[in-house]
Amino acid sequence: MASANWCVSEEEAREAAGSYAPNLSEVKGAQIPQELYKVVDELERYIHDTWALGRMGDGWTWGPVRDDAKKQHPGLVPTECLSDEEREYDRATAEATVKFLVSRGFDITPPRK
């Protein structure tokens, strides 16, 4: 579901950016229950795969260094092949997502085996 973009001009966007102060205080202190770290792991992979699929759809391929002109990126590999530093970006997003859901009272139930 798309939302309307109320910043219709560059001037309005610049004005909004000047007063923009991200606020995550509602999530601050939220803890991820140990049993949900499998969800974090799966989300980490999904986030990376979603990013990679988007890049590949735009014609990007793997390359040893990022090259915007050639549309090459070293991150176009499976999650397991990324360095810990590279994985941290996706993991932080996954953890933030789960913390948000937990802080809002959502019940995340792992699938039964």
C-alpha positions in Angstrom: 0.0 0.0 0.0 1.6 3.2 -1.1 1.2 6.5 0.8 0.9 9.9 -0.7 4.0 12.0 -0.9 3.2 15.3 0.6 6.6 16.8 -0.3 5.6 17.8 -3.8 8.5 20.1 -4.5 12.2 20.2 -3.8 11.6 23.2 -1.6 9.0 21.4 0.5 11.3 18.4 0.8 14.2 20.5 1.9 12.0 22.2 4.6 10.8 18.9 5.9 14.3 17.5 6.0 15.5 20.4 8.1 13.1 19.5 10.8 13.2 15.7 10.5 14.2 14.0 13.7 13.8 10.2 13.5 12.3 8.9 16.7 12.6 5.3 17.8 11.9 5.9 21.5 8.9 3.7 21.4 11.1 0.7 20.5 14.1 1.7 22.7 14.5 -0.9 25.3 12.5 -3.6 23.5 14.1 -6.9 23.9 14.1 -9.7 21.3 13.1 -13.0 23.0 15.8 -15.7 22.5 13.3 -17.9 20.5 12.9 -15.1 17.9 16.5 -15.0 16.9 15.8 -17.6 14.2 13.3 -15.0 12.8 16.1 -12.4 12.9 18.4 -14.8 11.0 15.7 -15.5 8.4 14.9 -11.8 8.0 18.5 -11.0 7.6 18.8 -13.3 4.6 15.4 -12.1 3.2 16.5 -8.5 3.4 19.8 -9.2 1.6 18.0 -11.3 -1.0 15.4 -8.6 -1.6 18.2 -6.0 -2.1 20.2 -8.3 -4.4 17.1 -9.2 -6.5 16.4 -5.5 -7.0 20.0 -4.8 -8.0 20.0 -7.7 -10.4 16.7 -6.6 -11.8 18.3 -3.3 -12.6 21.1 -5.1 -14.5 23.7 -5.2 -11.8 26.2 -8.1 -11.5 28.8 -9.3 -9.1 32.2 -7.4 -9.3 35.2 -7.4 -7.0 34.6 -3.7 -6.2 31.5 -1.5 -6.5 31.4 0.2 -9.8 28.3 2.2 -10.5 29.2 2.8 -14.2 29.6 -1.0 -14.8 26.7 -1.8 -12.4 28.9 -4.2 -10.5 28.8 -4.8 -6.7 30.7 -7.2 -4.5 27.7 -7.8 -2.3 25.8 -9.7 -5.0 26.6 -13.0 -3.4 24.6 -15.2 -0.9 24.4 -13.9 2.6 26.8 -16.5 3.9 29.5 -15.2 1.6 29.4 -11.7 3.0 31.8 -10.5 5.6 30.5 -10.0 9.2 30.8 -6.2 8.6 28.7 -6.4 5.5 26.1 -8.7 7.1 25.7 -6.4 10.1 23.7 -3.9 8.0 21.0 -6.4 7.1 21.1 -7.9 10.6 20.6 -4.5 12.2 17.6 -3.9 10.0 16.2 -7.4 10.8 16.7 -6.9 14.6 15.1 -3.4 14.4 12.1 -4.9 12.6 11.6 -7.7 15.2 12.0 -5.2 18.0 9.4 -2.9 16.4 6.9 -5.8 16.2 7.6 -7.0 19.7 7.2 -3.4 21.1 3.8 -3.2 19.4 2.6 -6.4 21.0 2.7 -8.6 17.9 2.9 -12.3 18.7 5.5 -13.9 16.4 5.1 -17.6 16.6 7.8 -19.8 14.9 6.4 -22.5 12.6 5.8 -25.9 14.2 8.1 -28.6 13.0 
